[in-house]
Amino acid sequence: MKWYWVVSCDNTVGNPFVADSEDLKQVNKQDLLECKPIEDWDETAWLKASKAENDGVPDDVLQESSGIPVYSERLRLALENASIDGIQYLPVRVLRPNGSPIHGFSIANILHLVASLDFDRSDCEFFPADYFVEERRGTIRAIRRATLLRSALDGFHVFRLKEFRRRIYVSERFKEAFESGDFTGYSFNQAKVS
């Protein structure tokens, strides 16, 4: 099976809606990198385009300023029909600058966290030992080229990379469901697999 790194804010509509402010209530963005179900989600959480120049047509993967995957209802249904599991859909209010809602969007809380980076075949940059944020020392700062371990990927169709949680990878099935529905907001870079 082929695997892909998803590229956000790519393959977009001509004049996209961009959420530039948010209130996720009791949840912070770091909680969404933990790959654990969010209990007692507050459905009054919102994302908003506060500036008129950001008030365009929403992509199926909504553009927003903090890197949270936010999927349209149409995309959610297509992924569910393709048996793509491992996503908790958290309904979120999406608002235009005048406060009017855009219905049907959910934050896609990715629930699978997979240690699958082949360090020997990947090119990564690490935070130095004297980095001022102590807990980041020795961890990955950037991935220039990733190779995934095939043995770690069985049974998944979407996951966050444990070694670098901001990276989301998807299977060929996910990509095919996305592309066959002519969805917008993601493009896909094929990952090397060892």
VENPEQUI-V476867 format. One record per residue. RES is the residue in three letters. SS is DSSP state (hx for helix, st for strand, lp for the rest). Layout:
RES|SS, RES|SS
//
This chain:
MET|lp, LYS|lp, TRP|st, TYR|st, TRP|st, VAL|st, VAL|st, SER|st, CYS|st, ASP|st, ASN|lp, THR|lp, VAL|lp, GLY|lp, ASN|lp, PRO|st, PHE|lp, VAL|st, ALA|st, ASP|lp, SER|st, GLU|st, ASP|st, LEU|lp, LYS|lp, GLN|lp, VAL|lp, ASN|lp, LYS|hx, GLN|hx, ASP|hx, LEU|hx, LEU|hx, GLU|lp, CYS|lp, LYS|lp, PRO|lp, ILE|lp, GLU|lp, ASP|lp, TRP|lp, ASP|lp, GLU|lp, THR|lp, ALA|lp, TRP|st, LEU|st, LYS|st, ALA|lp, SER|lp, LYS|lp, ALA|hx, GLU|hx, ASN|hx, ASP|lp, GLY|lp, VAL|st, PRO|lp, ASP|lp, ASP|lp, VAL|st, LEU|lp, GLN|st, GLU|st, SER|lp, SER|lp, GLY|lp, ILE|lp, PRO|lp, VAL|st, TYR|st, SER|st, GLU|hx, ARG|hx, LEU|hx, ARG|hx, LEU|hx, ALA|hx, LEU|hx, GLU|hx, ASN|hx, ALA|lp, SER|lp, ILE|lp, ASP|lp, GLY|lp, ILE|st, GLN|st, TYR|st, LEU|st, PRO|st, VAL|lp, ARG|st, VAL|st, LEU|st, ARG|lp, PRO|lp, ASN|lp, GLY|lp, SER|lp, PRO|st, ILE|st, HIS|lp, GLY|lp, PHE|st, SER|st, ILE|st, ALA|st, ASN|st, ILE|st, LEU|lp, HIS|lp, LEU|st, VAL|st, ALA|lp, SER|lp, LEU|st, ASP|lp, PHE|lp, ASP|lp, ARG|lp, SER|lp, ASP|st, CYS|st, GLU|st, PHE|st, PHE|lp, PRO|lp, ALA|lp, ASP|lp, TYR|lp, PHE|lp, VAL|lp, GLU|hx, GLU|hx, ARG|hx, ARG|lp, GLY|lp, THR|lp, ILE|st, ARG|st, ALA|st, ILE|st, ARG|st, ARG|st, ALA|lp, THR|st, LEU|st, LEU|lp, ARG|hx, SER|hx, ALA|hx, LEU|lp, ASP|lp, GLY|lp, PHE|lp, HIS|lp, VAL|st, PHE|st, ARG|st, LEU|st, LYS|lp, GLU|lp, PHE|st, ARG|st, ARG|st, ARG|st, ILE|st, TYR|st, VAL|st, SER|st, GLU|hx, ARG|hx, PHE|hx, LYS|hx, GLU|hx, ALA|hx, PHE|hx, GLU|hx, SER|hx, GLY|lp, ASP|lp, PHE|lp, THR|lp, GLY|st, TYR|st, SER|st, PHE|st, ASN|st, GLN|st, ALA|lp, LYS|st, VAL|st, SER|lp
//
